[in-house]
Amino acid sequence: MTLSRRALLATPALLAAPALLGAGSAFAQGRTLTVGVVSDPVTLDPAFSASFFENQVLYNLHETLLVASPTGEISPGLASFVLRDALTYDFTLKPNLTFHDGTPVDAAAAKANLDRYMDPAVGSIRRSDLGPLTSVEVTGPLTFTLKLSAPFAPLPLVLTNRAGMIVSPAALRALGADFATKAVGCGAYRVVSWTKNSELVLEKFAGYWRGADHGFDRIVVRPIPDETVRLANLRSGTMQLVDAIPPQSVAALGREANVRVSQMPSMGFNGWSLNCTRAPFNDVRVRRAFLAAVDRDAIHRIVFFGTGQPGYGPLSPAVAWAFNPSYKANAFDPAAAKKLLAEAGATAPVPVTITVTNSPQMARIAQVVQAQAGEAGFKVEVKLIDPSSLITVLRQRDFDVCMSPWSGRYDPDGNMFNYFTKGGPNNFPGYDSDETTALLQRARSETDQKTRVALYHQAQDNLGRDAPMLFLHFDAILQASAAGLRWTQYPDAVFRLYDARMG
């Protein structure tokens, strides 16, 4: 089922471990799926989730008003909707649904969630996701209306993501700050326990709207930053699904009978924020010099082993209607980099610290960039941090250059607005451009696709000129599973595991 503009949808992660985790233990415990991810979540509350690593849990714990297929087609989730006019969306919830705590999923609960996201006093980053939403009106026990101040083309897709997740208002009141670790939603699985940096256990929720035919009774999510340890646990059978396999292992894994590699283009980007609010990157010439010092093609070969493709902007080739294949701003040009540094008055190597998570792949990328930038006139140090610390470092702008990966969205608004508008919740570089902000605000209110594409391309040109971020690569999504596991891969790399099953 695909999205129609006028009316649609009428049917109402263990830290790096020195040893394996107990080979073969998962299936000895019955219908348990054990999943290896890069990092532990920071929060299970979608109102405050800002890290990709949290998505691997959130999309199994919480359910969204609408859902998107791997190809971006929208269908009903908890609700269906009719577009009454460009500013008015009428929603109808499915009947007889409850949250994990037994309280009803009704229009009052939907309004409470959306109001919470939009309340400035709450401080949710979902407020930016929801754009010009001005009010939520309950019109019946299962019906409610969203009213906007301006057209907002991305809204249906926004409601397939964290801004569309509906949690239990009763649990929010009862748990208070503890909701972040004991969240109560209405997704396919509910929280059983969470031992930080060890394992998070979910069990199936029989009241899930798709039915109780879950492929697994339990999902155990274990954070393992070290890619070699994740793979060792997959090969041993201790884990049946792992995220972020190293590109250099793809070919060998493809020859192993007990393992299946799944890959697809990502909607996101591998970007590194440059801190525009302090020296040395408060000078655009130094920022552009750093970007011109990096040979993306070499990194594509050396680190990514030909998977994915080099990147120069935020618009991914996976969203073909918005992608510009000829766009290559700030391409590798060490002579230009040296000239820009000279123009900026640099008389000695410019000291810069690159902050990345402590995974082998990110360390390799940082080391290559360190060498390349060194050739162009920078003196680069590399700082490794735990993945769970990344979002704090970015929000506090405690960096010169810091990895800022984005899993991507089906609409280009999701790859640009929060990152590059003034005050955007993911504007980690501190990028300050009235012009770019105006372009992105206009693009999300346009309904004509050609007009939107032109606006996004103009904004992308501005990013090339102003250089707040090093766009490094469009990574392929590389994930691996036990050969007998059937599951659905998504271009945002998120595991949605209700339909995963063995055999």
DOTOR-123244 format. One line per 2 residues: number of its first residue (from 1); for each residue x, y, z of C-alpha. Coordinates in steps of 0.5 Angstrom, whole numbers, plus 500, padded with zeros to 3 digits. Layout:
REM residues N
NUM) X Y Z; ...;
//
This chain:
REM residues 503
1) 500 500 500; 503 507 498;
3) 502 514 500; 497 518 497;
5) 497 526 498; 489 527 499;
7) 487 521 503; 490 514 505;
9) 490 509 510; 483 508 511;
11) 484 501 515; 483 503 521;
13) 546 493 545; 556 488 553;
15) 562 493 552; 568 489 548;
17) 569 483 551; 575 479 551;
19) 572 472 551; 565 469 548;
21) 559 470 551; 557 462 552;
23) 557 459 546; 550 456 544;
25) 547 459 550; 541 463 546;
27) 537 457 543; 538 453 550;
29) 534 458 553; 528 457 548;
31) 526 462 543; 531 467 544;
33) 534 472 539; 541 475 542;
35) 543 481 538; 550 484 538;
37) 550 492 537; 555 497 538;
39) 553 501 544; 548 501 550;
41) 542 506 549; 543 512 553;
43) 535 513 554; 529 509 552;
45) 525 515 552; 523 517 545;
47) 522 524 547; 530 525 549;
49) 533 519 544; 538 523 540;
51) 543 517 538; 542 512 533;
53) 544 506 538; 538 507 541;
55) 534 505 535; 536 498 535;
57) 531 498 542; 526 503 541;
59) 523 500 535; 522 494 538;
61) 519 497 545; 515 503 542;
63) 510 503 536; 509 509 531;
65) 502 512 529; 504 510 522;
67) 510 505 519; 514 505 513;
69) 516 499 509; 524 498 507;
71) 522 502 500; 519 508 504;
73) 512 506 503; 507 509 508;
75) 502 504 511; 498 504 518;
77) 501 503 524; 497 504 531;
79) 493 509 526; 490 511 520;
81) 489 518 517; 486 522 512;
83) 489 529 510; 483 534 510;
85) 487 539 507; 494 542 507;
87) 494 544 514; 489 538 517;
89) 490 531 519; 485 527 522;
91) 487 520 525; 483 514 527;
93) 487 509 532; 486 502 532;
95) 481 499 537; 482 495 543;
97) 489 496 544; 493 497 550;
99) 500 499 553; 505 494 556;
101) 502 496 563; 495 495 560;
103) 492 502 560; 489 504 553;
105) 492 506 547; 487 512 546;
107) 486 519 543; 487 522 550;
109) 494 518 550; 496 520 543;
111) 495 527 545; 498 527 551;
113) 505 524 547; 504 529 542;
115) 503 535 547; 509 532 551;
117) 514 532 545; 511 540 543;
119) 512 543 550; 518 547 550;
121) 518 546 558; 519 538 557;
123) 525 540 552; 524 534 547;
125) 528 534 541; 522 531 537;
127) 519 538 537; 523 540 532;
129) 521 533 528; 514 535 528;
131) 515 542 525; 509 547 524;
133) 504 542 529; 500 547 533;
135) 495 543 536; 492 536 537;
137) 485 536 538; 481 529 541;
139) 475 528 537; 473 522 540;
141) 475 516 544; 480 513 538;
143) 480 520 533; 484 526 534;
145) 486 531 529; 493 535 528;
147) 493 542 526; 499 545 523;
149) 501 553 522; 504 551 515;
151) 504 545 510; 509 540 512;
153) 510 535 507; 515 530 511;
155) 509 529 517; 507 522 515;
157) 514 520 514; 516 523 521;
159) 510 520 524; 514 513 522;
161) 520 515 526; 521 517 534;
163) 516 523 533; 510 518 532;
165) 512 513 538; 506 513 543;
167) 508 511 550; 504 510 556;
169) 502 517 560; 500 513 566;
171) 507 510 566; 510 517 565;
173) 507 519 571; 508 513 575;
175) 516 512 574; 518 520 573;
177) 525 520 571; 526 512 572;
179) 522 512 565; 528 513 561;
181) 530 506 564; 524 502 564;
183) 520 505 559; 513 503 557;
185) 510 503 550; 506 499 546;
187) 511 495 541; 512 488 540;
189) 516 487 546; 517 490 553;
191) 522 491 558; 524 486 562;
193) 531 488 565; 537 492 563;
195) 544 491 566; 548 497 563;
197) 553 496 559; 552 488 559;
199) 545 486 556; 538 489 555;
201) 532 484 555; 526 484 552;
203) 520 479 552; 514 479 547;
205) 508 483 548; 502 479 546;
207) 497 485 546; 501 488 540;
209) 497 490 534; 500 486 529;
211) 498 480 533; 502 475 538;
213) 505 471 533; 512 473 534;
215) 518 470 532; 521 470 538;
217) 519 470 546; 525 474 548;
219) 530 479 545; 537 480 548;
221) 541 486 546; 548 486 548;
223) 553 492 547; 559 490 544;
225) 563 496 541; 569 491 538;
227) 567 489 531; 571 482 532;
229) 568 480 538; 561 481 535;
231) 563 477 529; 566 471 534;
233) 560 471 538; 556 470 531;
235) 560 465 528; 560 461 535;
237) 552 461 535; 552 465 541;
239) 549 471 537; 544 470 531;
241) 544 477 529; 549 483 529;
243) 550 490 527; 556 494 523;
245) 560 488 521; 567 491 518;
247) 567 492 511; 574 488 510;
249) 570 481 513; 564 482 508;
251) 567 477 503; 570 472 508;
253) 563 472 511; 560 471 505;
255) 563 464 504; 561 461 511;
257) 555 457 510; 553 458 517;
259) 553 466 516; 549 470 512;
261) 551 477 510; 545 483 509;
263) 547 489 506; 544 495 502;
265) 545 503 501; 544 507 507;
267) 539 513 507; 544 516 512;
269) 551 519 512; 558 518 515;
271) 559 526 517; 564 529 522;
273) 562 535 525; 567 541 525;
275) 566 546 531; 565 552 528;
277) 564 556 535; 571 556 537;
279) 578 556 534; 581 553 529;
281) 574 552 526; 571 558 527;
283) 575 560 521; 571 558 514;
285) 578 558 511; 581 553 516;
287) 574 548 515; 575 548 508;
289) 582 547 508; 581 541 513;
291) 575 538 508; 580 539 502;
293) 585 535 505; 581 529 506;
295) 582 524 500; 575 520 501;
297) 576 516 495; 582 513 498;
299) 578 512 505; 573 508 501;
301) 578 503 498; 582 503 505;
303) 577 503 510; 571 501 507;
305) 573 496 502; 569 498 496;
307) 562 498 500; 558 504 499;
309) 561 510 496; 564 517 498;
311) 560 522 500; 560 530 499;
313) 554 532 502; 548 530 507;
315) 543 528 501; 544 520 500;
317) 544 516 494; 539 512 497;
319) 533 517 496; 534 518 489;
321) 529 523 488; 533 528 492;
323) 541 526 490; 545 530 486;
325) 551 525 483; 555 530 480;
327) 555 534 487; 563 534 490;
329) 564 540 494; 571 541 497;
331) 574 535 494; 581 532 495;
333) 586 538 493; 592 538 498;
335) 594 544 494; 588 548 495;
337) 588 546 503; 595 549 504;
339) 593 555 500; 587 556 505;
341) 591 555 511; 596 560 509;
343) 590 565 507; 588 564 514;
345) 594 566 517; 597 559 519;
347) 605 559 520; 605 553 523;
349) 601 546 523; 594 547 526;
351) 593 543 532; 586 539 531;
353) 583 533 535; 579 528 532;
355) 574 525 537; 571 518 535;
357) 568 512 538; 573 506 540;
359) 571 501 535; 576 499 530;
361) 573 502 524; 572 509 527;
363) 580 508 529; 582 506 522;
365) 578 512 519; 581 517 524;
367) 588 515 523; 587 515 515;
369) 585 522 516; 590 524 521;
371) 595 522 516; 592 526 510;
373) 591 532 514; 598 532 516;
375) 600 532 509; 596 539 508;
377) 598 543 514; 594 540 520;
379) 597 537 527; 592 532 528;
381) 591 528 535; 586 522 535;
383) 581 521 541; 577 515 542;
385) 571 515 547; 566 510 549;
387) 560 510 544; 555 511 549;
389) 559 518 551; 558 520 544;
391) 552 524 544; 554 528 550;
393) 561 530 547; 557 532 541;
395) 551 536 545; 557 540 549;
397) 561 541 543; 567 538 547;
399) 571 537 540; 574 540 534;
401) 572 535 530; 567 529 532;
403) 564 523 528; 557 525 527;
405) 553 519 524; 546 519 521;
407) 542 513 520; 538 517 515;
409) 531 519 513; 526 517 507;
411) 525 525 506; 531 529 505;
413) 528 534 511; 530 529 516;
415) 537 529 513; 538 536 514;
417) 533 540 518; 535 538 525;
419) 543 538 523; 543 545 519;
421) 538 550 522; 540 555 527;
423) 538 552 534; 537 545 531;
425) 537 539 536; 543 536 532;
427) 546 542 530; 553 540 533;
429) 558 544 529; 554 550 532;
431) 553 552 524; 550 559 524;
433) 546 561 517; 540 565 516;
435) 540 563 509; 541 556 510;
437) 535 556 515; 530 559 511;
439) 532 555 505; 530 548 509;
441) 524 552 513; 521 553 506;
443) 523 546 503; 519 543 509;
445) 513 547 507; 513 546 500;
447) 509 540 497; 512 540 490;
449) 517 535 489; 521 539 484;
451) 521 545 488; 523 542 494;
453) 529 538 491; 532 545 488;
455) 531 548 495; 535 542 498;
457) 540 543 493; 541 550 494;
459) 542 548 502; 547 543 500;
461) 551 548 496; 551 553 502;
463) 554 547 506; 559 546 501;
465) 561 553 502; 561 554 509;
467) 564 547 511; 561 546 518;
469) 561 538 517; 566 533 513;
471) 561 529 509; 566 523 508;
473) 562 517 506; 555 514 504;
475) 556 507 508; 553 501 506;
477) 549 498 511; 553 491 513;
479) 549 487 518; 550 479 519;
481) 546 473 522; 545 466 523;
483) 544 463 516; 537 460 518;
485) 535 467 521; 529 470 517;
487) 529 478 518; 527 484 514;
489) 533 489 513; 532 497 513;
491) 535 503 510; 536 506 516;
493) 540 500 519; 535 499 525;
495) 533 492 527; 525 492 527;
497) 524 484 529; 517 483 530;
499) 517 478 524; 524 475 525;
501) 524 468 526; 528 462 525;
503) 527 457 519;
//
